[in-house]
Amino acid sequence: MDFTVSDEQREIRAAVADLCAHYPDAYWRGLDKRGEYPDAFVQALTEAGWLGALIPEEYGGAGLGISDAAIVLEEINHSGGNATTAHAQMYIMGTLLRHGSDEQKQRYLPAIASGKLRLQAFGVTEPNSGSDTTRLETKAERRGDHYLINGQKVFISRAQHTDMMLLLARTADYDEAHKTRGLSVFLVDLKGAVSSGQLTIRPLDMMINHHTTQLFIQGLEVPVENLIGEEGAGFGYILNGMNAERILVASEALGDGRWFVERAARYSGDRVVFGRPIGANQGIQFPIAQAHARLEAADLLRFKAAWLFDQNRECGAEANMAKLLASQASWEAANACMDAHGGYGFAAEFDVERKFRETRLLMTAPISNNLVLTYVGQHVLGMPRSY
Ligand SMILES: Cc1cc2nc3c(=O)[nH]c(=O)nc-3n(C[C@H](O)[C@H](O)[C@H](O)COP(=O)(O)OP(=O)(O)OC[C@H]3O[C@@H](n4cnc5c(N)ncnc54)[C@H](O)[C@@H]3O)c2cc1C
């Protein structure tokens, strides 16, 4: 067994850290306060090639593996930033890469890699279906050379900051015997859809600065050539991308967790109360040390999942468990950091409360930890299906 980090991975981490140093806490704090999108940061990330990390070199991307992409996102969150503002492009693109036609790949991937085109929105969740994706109701009906789409989506992030959206819609009625059939994936020109009045975006007021919206789709016409893969097979395509998503989200949680532990250790070493640093008290020190240990354990599982993924081996169990453990470890670190900061943890200028809110999301979205546990129970342990 070899746990050595390669020179290349060390260089990736250092390069991303250098880039992030230009976007310090005050940058993210200001965006959070004003509810703004990190346009400058996303632009810089794209220009440096990091958002195209997983796009193969033949399409103008960096052709890196998921282990490398994981380091990129981890380091962004470790720096105090928030990679969820831009991460979707990395894993949504995989659906296009694996299931798109040659023509679609030639048309979109180089433009995404160069930053000419943003593919940052993923339209799955609906008000009536929630976690039960197979129950989604947005309908796409074939009408000659296009599909006519009607429906509603909720919690769709970055819809106002992207050119394209990957949309999951129903092309056949729900069939209890074949629940996962009848769903299809479309590439939607979101800006065009909005300007033609066929789609309305309504921002949602959320706990974090996540640019999350509700979509009302009214007679949206999507050309047949924008269907990805086969009609009706879309659920499987989305599932294929889930392992990448889980590994990347786990990495963001690990980055957050390391930020919390470092801040907590530093602050509790400096802050003197009752004549000694608060970090000398076990009530402050142990939770920070415990969170660090849990992060290290989750990190190993994350890299195991990433390694399996990069070897094209089955990694569903590891990817899911890495997301579960990393998000829990980060939440534990967030609470230890909050406790160590006392009242200052609640002051925006310390950034702890912002990161605290941001990392909490990773236990709920893009998939809630309960649903991860149902996966482990059913698919890893062979227990009865609970949903
Ligand atoms: C900030 C934010 C950004 C998001 N961005 C996107 C996006 O870009 N695109 C997108 O498509 N979606 C997005 N989502 C949606 C997110 O993926 C869903 O919120 C999440 O999958 C849960 O769905 P729900 O909110 O409808 O919860 P529900 O499905 O209503 O579940 C509520 C609770 O019940 C639990 N539960 C449900 N069924 C079971 C069961 N069988 N066993 C145990 N527990 C169960 C769930 O785990 C959860 O804790 C986002 C959400 C948030 C908050």
The ligand as an ORCA input file, in Angstrom:
! r2SCAN-3c Opt
* xyz 0 1
  C     -28.750     25.128     -1.444
  C     -29.294     23.990     -2.255
  C     -28.878     23.840     -3.571
  C     -29.407     22.831     -4.352
  N     -29.053     22.753     -5.682
  C     -29.682     21.860     -6.484
  C     -29.446     21.867     -7.898
  O     -28.638     22.651     -8.411
  N     -30.138     20.981     -8.679
  C     -31.042     20.112     -8.150
  O     -31.629     19.354     -8.917
  N     -31.283     20.070     -6.810
  C     -30.628     20.928     -5.968
  N     -30.885     20.922     -4.624
  C     -31.875     19.995     -4.093
  C     -31.302     18.902     -3.220
  O     -30.669     17.955     -4.011
  C     -32.510     18.350     -2.431
  O     -32.874     19.340     -1.486
  C     -32.202     17.105     -1.736
  O     -31.930     16.106     -2.667
  C     -33.386     16.637     -0.851
  O     -34.628     16.784     -1.495
  P     -35.805     17.570     -0.740
  O     -35.273     18.873     -0.314
  O     -37.035     17.593     -1.571
  O     -36.060     16.711      0.559
  P     -37.101     15.506      0.749
  O     -36.946     14.492     -0.331
  O     -38.449     16.098      0.983
  O     -36.556     14.880      2.097
  C     -36.706     15.532      3.375
  C     -35.956     14.719      4.414
  O     -36.521     13.410      4.493
  C     -35.496     12.443      4.315
  N     -36.025     11.266      3.618
  C     -36.805     11.214      2.508
  N     -37.047      9.930      2.182
  C     -36.380      9.154      3.073
  C     -36.205      7.738      3.250
  N     -36.773      6.834      2.440
  N     -35.456      7.316      4.285
  C     -34.876      8.201      5.150
  N     -34.993      9.540      5.015
  C     -35.739     10.009      3.992
  C     -34.433     13.134      3.472
  O     -33.190     12.525      3.646
  C     -34.479     14.551      4.056
  O     -33.686     14.584      5.215
  C     -30.337     21.909     -3.794
  C     -30.719     22.042     -2.461
  C     -30.216     23.063     -1.697
  C     -30.672     23.193     -0.271
*
